């Protein structure tokens, strides 16, 4: 399951745009697809097709929950404007302020988050 508000992943931002633009771009419902229990919006049919070809390549890590929160062992919502692509993977954080903290030790926080994921999601 991917963190979604009103059933829409990434607050309607196009997941492909995080990889091919300087800033994420809003998608449109006309170019939506259902995946993992959420609707994903895309700015173009071409981006939708890229996503459908390999959704895991574009979907955010840790189910779309805050990467820093996951490192700390808690589920936190995310702000699509607080993001980084690291080694070809999309990581979201709760806010620009949390993103600043997360950037101080990205590799360490990613490692910690990977240890907690997905057990934290299921309360294990």
Phi, psi and omega per residue, in radians:
X1 nan 2.373 3.114
X2 -1.853 2.411 3.139
X3 -0.971 2.124 -3.103
X4 -2.439 2.456 3.055
X5 -1.744 2.185 -3.099
X6 0.970 0.549 3.099
X7 1.398 0.022 -3.108
X8 -1.891 2.121 3.139
X9 -1.217 2.588 3.050
X10 0.968 0.518 -3.140
X11 0.917 0.514 3.108
X12 1.554 0.012 3.099
X13 -1.314 2.553 3.131
X14 -1.312 2.026 -3.107
X15 -1.093 -0.531 3.127
X16 -1.185 -0.562 -3.092
X17 -1.127 -0.403 3.090
X18 -1.125 -0.436 -3.071
X19 -1.703 -0.422 -3.049
X20 -2.084 0.195 3.125
X21 -2.348 2.857 3.080
X22 -1.291 -0.384 3.125
X23 -2.540 2.627 3.127
X24 -1.139 2.571 -3.123
X25 -2.044 2.534 3.096
X26 -1.192 2.431 3.007
X27 -1.588 3.137 3.123
X28 -2.165 2.529 -3.114
X29 -1.027 -0.460 -3.140
X30 -1.142 -0.366 3.117
X31 -1.974 0.773 -3.085
X32 -1.705 2.736 3.038
X33 -2.481 2.557 3.052
X34 -1.573 2.297 3.064
X35 -2.688 2.279 3.103
X36 0.940 0.702 3.039
X37 1.407 0.155 -3.138
X38 -2.350 2.726 3.035
X39 -1.619 2.278 3.131
X40 -1.951 2.214 -3.117
X41 -1.763 2.589 -3.106
X42 -2.324 2.579 -3.135
X43 -1.297 -0.361 -3.116
X44 -2.601 2.811 3.057
X45 -1.108 -0.623 3.132
X46 -1.077 -0.746 3.113
X47 -1.166 -0.667 3.083
X48 -1.046 -0.768 -3.131
X49 -1.146 -0.671 3.058
X50 -1.043 -0.808 3.135
X51 -1.086 -0.822 -3.115
X52 -1.083 -0.513 3.114
X53 -1.213 -0.504 -3.133
X54 -2.848 1.292 -3.051
X55 -1.031 -0.595 -3.124
X56 -1.147 -0.376 3.112
X57 -1.248 -0.413 -3.050
X58 -1.977 -0.384 -3.100
X59 -1.207 2.552 3.129
X60 -1.184 2.649 3.099
X61 -1.193 2.779 3.052
X62 1.017 0.672 3.059
X63 1.141 0.277 -3.126
X64 1.503 0.029 3.066
X65 -1.421 2.867 -3.094
X66 -1.044 2.191 -3.129
X67 -1.134 -0.666 3.108
X68 -1.207 -0.766 3.089
X69 -1.017 -0.740 3.122
X70 -1.086 -0.683 3.095
X71 -1.090 -0.580 3.137
X72 -1.500 -0.058 3.089
X73 1.507 0.387 3.122
X74 -2.311 2.643 3.050
X75 -1.529 2.148 3.107
X76 -2.259 2.556 3.066
X77 -1.161 2.987 -3.109
X78 -2.268 2.804 3.037
X79 -1.994 2.013 -3.117
X80 -1.031 -0.217 3.105
X81 -1.570 -0.017 3.101
X82 -2.022 1.590 -2.964
X83 -2.609 2.841 3.030
X84 -2.633 2.530 2.941
X85 -1.803 2.107 -3.120
X86 -2.177 2.151 -3.140
X87 0.886 0.720 3.072
X88 1.334 0.229 3.123
X89 -2.132 2.492 -3.116
X90 -1.580 2.197 3.086
X91 -2.108 2.295 3.102
X92 -1.935 2.648 3.036
X93 -2.226 2.983 -3.035
X94 -1.181 -0.590 -3.067
X95 -2.843 2.905 3.062
X96 -1.026 -0.594 3.125
X97 -1.167 -0.737 3.103
X98 -1.189 -0.633 3.103
X99 -1.034 -0.687 3.104
X100 -1.059 -0.746 3.102
X101 -1.122 -0.810 -3.103
X102 -1.040 -0.655 -3.111
X103 -1.206 -0.335 -3.134
X104 -1.158 -0.438 3.098
X105 -2.667 1.046 -3.082
X106 -0.922 -0.866 -3.089
X107 -1.051 -0.753 3.128
X108 -1.129 -0.784 -3.140
X109 -1.183 -0.640 3.092
X110 -1.100 -0.788 3.124
X111 -1.053 -0.757 3.124
X112 -1.128 -0.742 -3.139
X113 -1.118 -0.700 3.125
X114 -1.120 -0.568 3.075
X115 -1.174 -0.612 -3.097
X116 -1.456 -0.390 -3.056
X117 -1.583 2.430 -0.050
X118 -1.673 0.141 -3.072
X119 -0.966 -0.654 -3.127
X120 -1.102 -0.577 -3.141
X121 -1.117 -0.634 -3.072
X122 -1.756 0.146 3.085
X123 1.197 0.562 -3.127
X124 -1.720 nan nan
